Amino acid sequence: MLRVALTRRACAAIQKLPPDVQAACLEALRELPKVFGRPHAHAGIGVRQLRAGLYEVRIGLAVRAVFVRSADVLEVQMVGDHDGIRRYLQGRGV
């Protein structure tokens, strides 16, 4: 069974979100292990591959969470808006 782990960076970003967006974020992350790897199921919560081994899940209209899969762990590395995600990807050389 897959599980979700958050980096410190992701936790800090979630804490800065408004309460309603925090709740939506946590709900999406709870659903993630159930739908990851099942394309028809994860289309509903907006999971997509950004690059090989790097994925994002949609949280509302403006917020995204970027994660990687390592064995049975989906590690959320970053949570932010489109510009924040773009900067994060550029910083990784992706």
Secondary structure by P-SEA (a helix, b strand, c coil): cbbbbbcaaaaaaaaaccaaaaaaaaaaaaacccccccccccccccccccccccccccccccbbbbbbbccccccccccccaaaaaaaaaaacc
